[in-house]
Amino acid sequence: MTRLAVIGTGRIGGEVAFLAGALGIAQDLVLLDENEPLLTAQVLDLLHTGWDIPVSTDPADVRDADLCVYAAGNPRSPLVKTRADLLGVNLIIAEACLPHARRFGGLWVTVTNPADVLNYFFQKKGGLDRRRCIGFGGQLDSARFTLALRGDGIRAEGTVLGEHGEHQVPVFSRLPAPVEIPEREQILRSLRTSSMEVIRGKGGTVFGPAVHIAALLRALLDGVDEPVPCSCVVEGEYGLRGCSLGVPALLGKEGVREIQEWPLDPWEREQLERAGGFMKKICGSFDG
């Protein structure tokens, strides 16, 4: 029986809890949120499904969960220029939630933006093994990249590495046909703003993130032979360290089984080094 804890039960956290129950990913749920009316409503809504799935709101039950999705904090809005701009407010909330990480023995999935930075924060300050601390974002960015490629007549699955933010690194060199630099730059610009139309129209992204987070949880529980783009704390991979950022990883019940180091072309390598440098500059404050 798999126990899933979700810290932060708003749009994303609540939807992930629902999908985990609907898809059979979890048979036991623990939900936490400082907004008690919201938490009560989410628990009742889940119980009203009629599923035989217990739902706890006891913070002590997080410790024994197999998986914990951290989704607490403020979401991006049209007034927030980049995900990195959310760090100030969301770091305060993350600091308050550190005791959960320090007592936790399962797999921790960081969803709250800026996901890469907060993933590094929880790994360093929460004392988590780097293999058990995974940041979300790469799958969603990759799905958006695939959609952009289709718009340009390229039928292939895209992969995005780097930051889940402005410093995304779409990998063009693994596509079946070459893509020239000007077209790469245009696609990259569109990826950086791809979520804003959704945010302006409905207040925040929900379906896309939740589906890919559920897929990430499934990959962690079942193990997969294909790499998943997700944020991992790097210690020399791709020549980078001192940060967490999107890389292709083989996942399983132990967390990150292996970070694959793909050969990148010069454009991709430059973009990834920029992403690593940007992330390391922000993450460095957590190393003390």
C-alpha positions as CSV (number, residue, x, y, z in Angstrom):
1,M,0.0,0.0,0.0
2,T,1.4,3.4,-1.0
3,R,1.0,6.4,1.2
4,L,1.1,9.8,-0.5
5,A,1.5,13.0,1.5
6,V,0.6,16.3,-0.2
7,I,1.8,19.5,1.5
8,G,-0.3,22.4,0.1
9,T,-3.7,21.3,-1.2
10,G,-4.5,24.2,-3.6
11,R,-5.0,23.9,-7.3
12,I,-2.1,21.6,-8.0
13,G,-1.8,19.8,-4.7
14,G,-5.5,19.0,-4.6
15,E,-5.6,17.8,-8.2
16,V,-2.5,15.6,-7.6
17,A,-4.2,14.0,-4.6
18,F,-7.3,13.4,-6.7
19,L,-5.4,11.9,-9.6
20,A,-3.3,9.7,-7.3
21,G,-6.5,8.2,-6.0
22,A,-8.3,8.0,-9.3
23,L,-5.3,6.3,-11.0
24,G,-4.5,3.9,-8.2
25,I,-1.1,5.5,-7.5
26,A,-1.9,5.9,-3.8
27,Q,-4.1,3.9,-1.4
28,D,-3.5,6.2,1.5
29,L,-3.4,10.0,1.5
30,V,-2.1,12.6,4.0
31,L,-3.1,16.2,3.2
32,L,-1.7,19.3,4.9
33,D,-2.6,22.9,4.4
34,E,-2.5,26.0,6.6
35,N,-5.8,27.1,5.1
36,E,-8.1,24.9,7.2
37,P,-11.4,25.6,5.4
38,L,-9.7,24.6,2.1
39,L,-8.1,21.5,3.7
40,T,-11.5,20.4,5.1
41,A,-13.2,21.0,1.7
42,Q,-10.5,19.0,-0.1
43,V,-10.7,16.1,2.3
44,L,-14.5,16.0,2.1
45,D,-14.5,16.2,-1.7
46,L,-12.2,13.2,-1.8
47,L,-14.3,11.3,0.6
48,H,-17.4,12.0,-1.4
49,T,-15.9,10.0,-4.3
50,G,-16.8,6.9,-2.4
51,W,-13.3,5.5,-2.7
52,D,-12.0,3.3,0.0
53,I,-9.0,5.5,0.6
54,P,-8.2,6.9,4.0
55,V,-7.4,10.6,4.1
56,S,-5.4,11.9,7.1
57,T,-4.7,15.5,8.1
58,D,-2.3,14.6,10.9
59,P,1.1,16.2,10.3
60,A,2.8,13.2,12.1
61,D,1.6,10.9,9.3
62,V,3.8,12.6,6.7
63,R,6.9,11.0,8.2
64,D,5.9,7.5,7.2
65,A,4.7,8.4,3.7
66,D,6.3,6.7,0.7
67,L,6.0,9.9,-1.4
68,C,5.6,13.5,-0.4
69,V,4.6,16.2,-2.9
70,Y,5.5,19.6,-1.7
71,A,3.1,22.0,-3.4
72,A,2.7,24.7,-0.7
73,G,3.2,28.4,-1.6
74,N,2.1,31.2,-3.8
75,P,1.5,30.3,-7.5
76,R,2.7,32.4,-10.4
77,S,0.3,35.1,-11.6
78,P,0.3,37.6,-14.5
79,L,2.1,40.1,-12.2
80,V,5.0,37.7,-11.5
81,K,7.5,38.0,-14.4
82,T,9.4,34.8,-13.8
83,R,9.2,31.8,-11.5
84,A,12.4,32.8,-9.8
85,D,10.6,36.0,-8.6
86,L,8.5,33.8,-6.3
87,L,11.5,32.7,-4.2
88,G,11.2,35.4,-1.6
89,V,7.6,34.6,-0.5
90,N,7.8,30.9,-1.1
91,L,11.1,30.4,0.7
92,I,9.4,31.6,3.9
93,I,6.8,28.9,3.6
94,A,9.4,26.3,2.7
95,E,11.3,27.2,5.8
96,A,8.2,26.6,8.0
97,C,7.8,23.2,6.3
98,L,11.4,22.1,6.9
99,P,10.6,19.9,9.9
100,H,8.6,17.6,7.6
101,A,11.6,17.1,5.3
102,R,14.0,16.5,8.2
103,R,11.8,13.7,9.6
104,F,10.9,12.2,6.2
105,G,12.2,8.9,4.9
106,G,10.5,8.5,1.5
107,L,10.8,10.3,-1.8
108,W,10.3,14.1,-1.8
109,V,8.9,15.8,-4.9
110,T,9.2,19.5,-5.0
111,V,6.6,21.2,-7.1
112,T,6.3,24.8,-5.7
113,N,8.1,27.4,-7.8
114,P,10.9,28.1,-8.2
115,A,11.0,24.3,-8.1
116,D,14.7,23.9,-8.8
117,V,15.8,26.3,-6.1
118,L,13.4,24.9,-3.5
119,N,14.4,21.4,-4.4
120,Y,18.0,22.3,-3.6
121,F,16.9,24.0,-0.4
122,F,15.0,21.0,0.9
123,Q,17.9,18.6,0.0
124,K,20.5,20.8,1.8
125,K,18.5,22.1,4.7
126,G,16.3,19.1,5.1
127,G,19.2,16.7,5.1
128,L,17.6,14.5,2.4
129,D,19.7,12.2,0.2
130,R,20.0,13.9,-3.1
131,R,18.7,10.8,-4.8
132,R,15.4,11.1,-2.8
133,C,14.8,14.8,-3.6
134,I,13.3,15.4,-7.1
135,G,12.1,18.6,-8.5
136,F,9.2,18.8,-11.0
137,G,9.1,20.8,-14.2
138,G,11.0,19.1,-17.0
139,Q,8.1,16.9,-18.1
140,L,5.7,19.8,-18.4
141,D,8.3,21.9,-20.3
142,S,9.0,18.9,-22.5
143,A,5.3,18.5,-23.3
144,R,5.1,22.2,-24.2
145,F,8.3,21.8,-26.4
146,T,6.7,18.9,-28.2
147,L,3.6,21.0,-28.9
148,A,5.8,23.8,-30.3
149,L,7.6,21.4,-32.5
150,R,4.4,20.1,-33.9
151,G,3.4,23.6,-34.7
152,D,6.6,23.8,-36.8
153,G,5.8,20.5,-38.6
154,I,8.3,18.4,-36.5
155,R,6.7,15.2,-35.3
156,A,8.9,14.2,-32.4
157,E,9.0,14.1,-28.7
158,G,10.9,17.0,-27.3
159,T,12.9,17.1,-24.1
160,V,13.7,20.2,-22.0
161,L,16.6,20.3,-19.5
162,G,17.9,23.2,-17.3
163,E,15.8,25.4,-15.2
164,H,12.0,25.2,-15.0
165,G,11.9,28.9,-15.8
166,E,13.7,31.4,-18.0
167,H,16.8,29.2,-18.4
168,Q,15.2,26.2,-20.1
169,V,17.3,24.1,-22.4
170,P,15.3,22.5,-25.2
171,V,17.3,19.7,-26.7
172,F,17.3,19.9,-30.5
173,S,20.2,17.7,-31.3
174,R,18.2,14.5,-30.5
175,L,15.5,15.4,-33.0
176,P,15.3,13.6,-36.4
177,A,16.0,16.7,-38.4
178,P,18.3,19.7,-37.7
179,V,16.8,23.0,-36.4
180,E,18.8,26.1,-37.1
181,I,19.8,28.6,-34.4
182,P,17.3,31.4,-35.3
183,E,14.4,28.9,-35.1
184,R,15.7,27.5,-31.8
185,E,15.8,30.9,-30.3
186,Q,12.3,31.6,-31.4
187,I,11.0,28.4,-29.9
188,L,12.9,29.0,-26.7
189,R,11.3,32.5,-26.4
190,S,7.8,30.9,-26.9
191,L,8.5,28.3,-24.2
192,R,9.4,30.9,-21.6
193,T,5.9,32.4,-21.9
194,S,3.9,29.3,-22.8
195,S,2.1,29.2,-19.4
196,M,1.1,32.8,-19.3
197,E,-2.0,32.5,-21.5
198,V,-3.3,29.8,-19.2
199,I,-2.5,31.9,-16.2
200,R,-4.2,35.0,-17.6
201,G,-7.3,33.0,-18.7
202,K,-8.0,30.8,-15.6
203,G,-5.6,32.0,-12.9
204,G,-3.1,29.2,-13.0
205,T,-2.1,26.0,-14.7
206,V,-3.7,22.8,-13.3
207,F,-4.3,20.0,-15.8
208,G,-0.9,19.9,-17.4
209,P,1.2,20.0,-14.2
210,A,-1.0,17.6,-12.3
211,V,-1.0,14.9,-15.1
212,H,2.8,15.1,-15.3
213,I,3.3,15.1,-11.5
214,A,1.1,11.9,-11.4
215,A,3.3,10.4,-14.1
216,L,6.4,11.3,-12.1
217,L,5.0,9.6,-9.0
218,R,4.2,6.5,-11.1
219,A,7.7,6.4,-12.5
220,L,9.2,6.6,-9.0
221,L,7.0,3.8,-7.8
222,D,7.3,1.5,-10.7
223,G,10.7,2.3,-12.1
224,V,11.2,3.3,-15.8
225,D,13.9,2.4,-18.3
226,E,13.4,5.7,-20.2
227,P,14.9,8.8,-18.7
228,V,12.6,11.4,-17.2
229,P,13.6,15.1,-17.4
230,C,13.4,16.3,-13.7
231,S,15.3,18.5,-11.4
232,C,18.1,16.7,-9.6
233,V,20.9,18.0,-7.3
234,V,24.0,17.7,-9.4
235,E,27.5,16.8,-8.1
236,G,29.6,17.0,-11.2
237,E,27.2,15.8,-13.8
238,Y,27.5,17.9,-17.0
239,G,30.3,19.7,-15.2
240,L,27.8,21.3,-12.8
241,R,27.4,21.2,-9.0
242,G,26.0,23.3,-6.2
243,C,22.5,23.5,-7.6
244,S,19.4,21.5,-8.7
245,L,18.3,21.6,-12.3
246,G,16.6,19.6,-15.0
247,V,18.6,16.6,-16.3
248,P,17.5,13.2,-17.8
249,A,17.2,10.7,-14.9
250,L,16.4,7.1,-14.5
251,L,13.9,6.8,-11.7
252,G,12.7,4.1,-9.3
253,K,11.7,3.3,-5.8
254,E,15.1,4.5,-4.5
255,G,14.6,7.8,-6.3
256,V,17.1,8.9,-8.8
257,R,18.9,5.7,-9.9
258,E,21.1,7.4,-12.5
259,I,21.6,10.8,-14.1
260,Q,22.3,10.3,-17.8
261,E,24.8,12.6,-19.4
262,W,23.7,13.1,-23.0
263,P,26.1,14.5,-25.6
264,L,24.9,18.1,-26.3
265,D,25.8,20.3,-29.2
266,P,27.5,23.7,-28.6
267,W,24.3,25.7,-28.4
268,E,22.7,23.3,-25.9
269,R,25.9,23.1,-23.9
270,E,26.1,26.9,-23.6
271,Q,22.4,27.1,-22.6
272,L,22.9,24.5,-19.9
273,E,26.0,26.2,-18.5
274,R,24.0,29.4,-18.3
275,A,21.3,27.6,-16.5
276,G,23.7,26.0,-14.1
277,G,25.5,29.3,-13.4
278,F,22.2,31.1,-12.7
279,M,21.0,28.3,-10.4
280,K,24.2,28.1,-8.5
281,K,24.2,31.8,-7.8
282,I,20.8,31.5,-6.2
283,C,21.4,28.2,-4.5
284,G,24.8,29.1,-3.0
285,S,23.1,30.7,0.0
286,F,21.9,27.3,1.2
287,D,25.4,25.8,1.3
288,G,26.4,27.4,4.6
